[in-house]
Amino acid sequence: MIFMAIHPIEFRYGTPEMKAVWTEEAKLRKLLLVEAALARAEAEVGIVPKECARIIGENVDKVSVERVRAIEDEISHDMMAVVLGFAEVCGEEAGKWIHYGATSNDILDTGLGLQLKDSLDIIEVKLQKLKMALLEKADATKTLVTAGRTHGQLAVPTTYGLRFAIWAMEVSRHQERLSQMRSRVAVGQMSGAVGTQAAFGKDGIRIKELTMSYLGIPAVTVSSQIIQRDRHAEYMMFLAGVASTLDKICLEIRLMQRSEIGELAEGFGKKQVGSSTMPHKRNPINAEQVCGLARVVRSYVEPALQNNVLWDERDLTNSSCERVIIPEASILLDHILNKAIRVITGLTFYPENIKRNLNVLRGVQMSEAVMIALANRGFGRQKAHEIVREASMKAFEQGLTLKQALLENPEISAKLTPAEVDMITDPEGYIGTAVEQVEEVLRKEGYKTK
């Protein structure tokens, strides 16, 4: 019988580099590296013969997943299957020292810490690529004026450059979060059965520190039988936070690509098919995929938080859950990071539609600018607000331009000439410090203007 793939991660989603972190083979190798580092540390303090520690270290790559599976089928314990499989290739004398003084989760949780380190390394690179793509677009569109929108309604103008700069700074904050949480998330332990290190004797703390120094990750200060799961929940919340940022960016792109708005569009291949029945369709499928998979990544935050609530020194309810949510969330987040980078770098802008949308309300969205101008001419802010509000409602109801509605009001026409109204209601002239703000972001992030 041929068994076909079931989970889309197996055939549809994910990058080779992130998938490689979470394979069964990669997990096994991390566990063997931890066992070898533990034996080396115990040799350093005089517990394990140094020759045995050397042999253990030299045989890390000789244990197969298939053999470990076969042993687990017999004994129904995954970690002991690793220990016995490792002992087989190390020989009787060295093999008897493998796992000395450790509990299963000393090895499992520390191995997971190594995988999380590798995962964060990959995500860190992708975040930088995404930020640079956003900064490039911010620089290229810093003077491209577009209609601002609040509550889905046209507001005063903004620039596309400012939008991209805002997103770039959000990604920059995720980079800061990643850097800050590394020492809390990618960690290891050697705590023994309940956290007392009793089986290691007086050298328990030293063994823990040496083991982690050999592995290149920090050691937890204290733990029970397991590393406390607030750390892993933080990792999952970080992934969810990044996913939400990608969702936000791609949702905005989808909105701006709507046919009736049409200000920009994600890239579309020459032979790409948009619909099986409507040949004209150019659907934003990459942005939609980002938004869809972001929901999956976010959904794993709740079980990750529940995994921190365990009985006493530990129970096993977190284990099966983590085997699903941590690899899946890591692979999917990396996947949609790649998709988002592709979407941003491949964007096409349509200036004629951007300009059309700026003027679709016949100047009414420029009411704030008029209010400020009248306030400066002696009306006072509150009275100016009411006068312009009334003129705006009149323009809406009678199909007038804002200029027409304004100049029909004697109080306004006495203070502003038609030429002045034209200047005040010009969207291109009402973007404040948007350009300067974008340039400040570019400077702060070390972006070299092309």
C-alpha positions, 0 to 999 in steps of 0.5 A: 500500500502507498501512503500519500501525504496528508498534512499540507506542510508535507507537500504545499507549505514551508521552506526547506531550511525551516522544515529541516529544523523540525524533521525527525532526523534533526530532532534525533541529532539534537538529542544525541548532541545533548547526550554527548555534551552531558557525558563530556561535562560529567567527564570534566567533573570526574564522573564519566571516564574521559575516554567513554565521553570521547567515544560517545561524542564520536558516535553522534552521527551513527544512530538511525531514526529507524533503529530508534523507532524499532526500539520504541515499538518494543519499549514504548518510551521515546527517550529511552529508545534514543538512549538504548540506540545510542548505547548500541553504537557506542559499545558496552563500556561507553554506552553504560554512561549515556544519560547518567543522572539525567531525566528524559526532559533534560535531553528533550527540552534541551534538544528542543532549545537547540531547535528553537535556536535554529528556528529563530536564526532562520526567522531573524534572516527573513525579518531583515529581508522583509524590513529591507523590502518595506524600506525600499518601498517606503523610499520609492513612494515617500512622495506618492500621495494617496487617500488616507482612510479611517473606518473604511472612509476617505480621510485626509491624504497620506503617502504610501511611503509613510504606510511602508515606513510604519510597517517597517518599524513594526517589523523592526520591533519584532527584530528587537523582540526576537533578540531579547527573547533568545536567552529566555527561549533557546535554553537548556537544563540538567535538572534531574527527576524533579529539579533537585539535580540529586542524581548528579550529586554535588556537581549538578550545577557545574554539570548543567553549566558545562553542558550548555556551554558546549551546546552554545545555549544558556542554561536555565537557573532553575527548573522542575522536571521540565523547562517551564513553558512560559518560555515556549509560550513566549516563542509562540506569542512571538510567532503569532505577533509576526503573523499578525503583522504580515496579516495586517500588511497583506490585508491592506494590499488586498483592500487596495487591490479591490477592483473599485480601488485598484491602487496597487496589485501583487505580482501576476505571472504571464501564464498565471491563472486567476480563475477556472471560470473567469479568465480576467481574474488577477487574484491576490492569492499570495496575500490571501495565503498569508492572511489565511495561514496567519490565523493558524499560527495565532490559533496556537497561542492558547494551547501554548499558554495552557501548556504552562499549567501542569501538575506539580513538577510536571505531567505529560499533557504538554508533550503531545501538544508541542509536537504539533504546534511548535513545528507547525507554527514555526514552519508556517510563519517562515512560509508566510514570511517568504510569501510576504517578502514576495508580495512586497517586492513584486507590487505594482502601483497604479498612479492614475487610480491613486489620483482618482481616489484622491478626488473621488469625494470632490475635495470633501476629505480636505475638510480638516485643512479648511478648518485649520485655515479658517481657525487661523483667520480668526474663526476659532477652531470650534466655530471653524469646525462647525462651518466646515462640517455644514459645508461638507454635508451640503456638498455630500447632499447636493453633489457639490465640490467642497470648494463650491459649498465653501464659497457659497457661505458668505463667512467663508468667502469673506476670508478665503478667495477661490484661489486660496480654497484651491490651494488649501484643498489640494491633497498634494499640499496636505501631507504634513511631515510625511516625507520627513518621517519616512526619511527619519525611518530610513536613517534610523534603520540604516537604509541607503537611499538608491 
